[in-house]
Each structure stands twice: as structure tokens, then as C-alpha cells.
């Protein structure tokens, strides 16, 4: 498995993943985005503090889902990214 530095994974990557697969743990996010567990935890903490994610305990681990603000930010970033690539 390739492990990338957290800076190569964007907010949009994390928000997009959790939009399509809500309720993932930090370890599952790390695995799916091929980043270290530490990088995943830092990204998720930053996004949670920004109000874009909510963290809830489930079966002994914390899982993450998007808040309404997170869904709005994902849409905004997706449109902005698309505009820059056209």
C-alpha cells in the first residue's frame, strides 16, 4: 500500500469519501485514501473542529459523518475544483 503525506489528500477527498460512505472510522478512512492512520486522524480532527464532520462512538470506535455544513463545503469545493480544471 502506498502511504502518502496528508498534504496530498485534500479536504475534498475526505468529504467525498464520507459523503459516499458515511460512518467510517479513522482507520477505514486511512485505508481507503492510502494515508497513514496518523494523517487520517489529523485530517478528521481538523474537519470535525471546523464543523464539517461529526464524530460519534459506535462499537468501541469513533465514526465520522458529514454535517450539513460538510455537505455544502464538499459541493463548493467540487465546483471550484471543476472550474479550475476546465
KAVENSUL-V632652 format. One record per helix or strand. SS is the DSSP state (helix for helix, strand for strand). FROM is the first residue (numbers start at 0). TO is the last residue. Records with the same first field share a line. If there is no record, write none. Layout:
SS=FROM-TO  FROM-TO
//
This chain:
strand=3-3  23-24  34-34  52-57  60-65
helix=5-7  10-19  25-32  36-48  67-84
//
